Amino acid sequence: MRFSVDGEQTHVSAPAPAYPMQLILGVFDFPGQRDPGVSSTARFTPRLHVTRVRVTQPTPA
């Protein structure tokens, strides 16, 4: 099983698990790393924009 982000492979797991997989995405707010031009009292909601999740099945050998 290969994992990739933005087309770049990030991890390989061999062999692939024999059980169903699930995908969990999370977004986190790091207040100390905000843009210095933004007021510390301004309401800020972090967002995660996912345009596509692609799942492919291996082809039988």
N, C-alpha and C positions, 0 to 999 in steps of 0.2 A: 504494500500500500504506500502510495506517495502522497505527501502533503505539500501544497504549494500556495504561495500568496503572491498575487500580481504576476503570475507566470514564473516565479522563481521557487524552485524546490526548497522546502524548509526542513523536511524530515522524511525518512524512509523507515517503514516497519515491515519486516519480513519474518515469517509469512503474514499475509493479511489475516485479521481475526476472523473466526468462524461465527461471529455473532453480529447482529445489526449494529450499525454505528449511528450516533447522533451528533449534530453540530450545535454548539452553544456559543453564541457571540455575546460579548459584554463590552460596555463602554464605561469608562471611569473618568472622574473629574479629579484633576490634580491642581487645587487652587494655587499652590505656590509656583506653578509653571504657567500661569495665565499671562496674556499679553500685558506688559506694564502700562499700556495706554488705556486699559479697561479699569474702571473704578472697582475697588474691592467690594463695594456695596451693590454693584450692578447685578441683577438677576442673570445667572448664566446656567443654561441647560446643555450639557454635553450631548452631541449627536453622533450617531454612527450611521453612515449612508452606505448600504450594500447594494451594488448594482447587479450582482450575479453570484450565484453559487452553482458550481458545476460538479456533478457527480458522474463518474464514468465507471462502467463495469469492465472487468478484465475480459479480454477475448480468450475463448478456450484454445489451448495449444493443440 
